[in-house]
């Protein structure tokens, strides 16, 4: 009879300190040495860099984790009812996609992504704040970024009928940003 799998404690890859992990979380900051850590399904626990944005004018901002990735959208076909319009001109240059790294609905995640694409956050380096609730793996943001592109194109006035595009995202970085309401 085989043994049941047990839970394995997580330890910082730099200093060996136990990592306080909540169920469903996939990234943390070591409470001892400050090392960013990501639970990778293939590689196990691995080091990552975690960035902290600048606090807004709010003296007590609510901080939340976001994946930030530079991406390029290439529209190959766009059709509208009536008269076709070219794709949104913002796709002509690389854009920074900012998507939630925390648990939320797809609709809310896309709302966040749309908000930050239209109003990019200040990514200046701020002070370290607690990093909590990272439950989205970096490889999961591609589909959310695609929904953001579709949402922006569908909101245009020409009544989108069909669109084909590719999205190339660079590897995302984890940021802790002040999060108001999108």
Helices and strands as residue ranges (DSSP letters): E 27-29, E 36-40, E 44-48, E 50-52, E 63-80, G 89-92, E 95-100, H 106-118, G 138-140, H 141-154, E 160-169, E 173-178
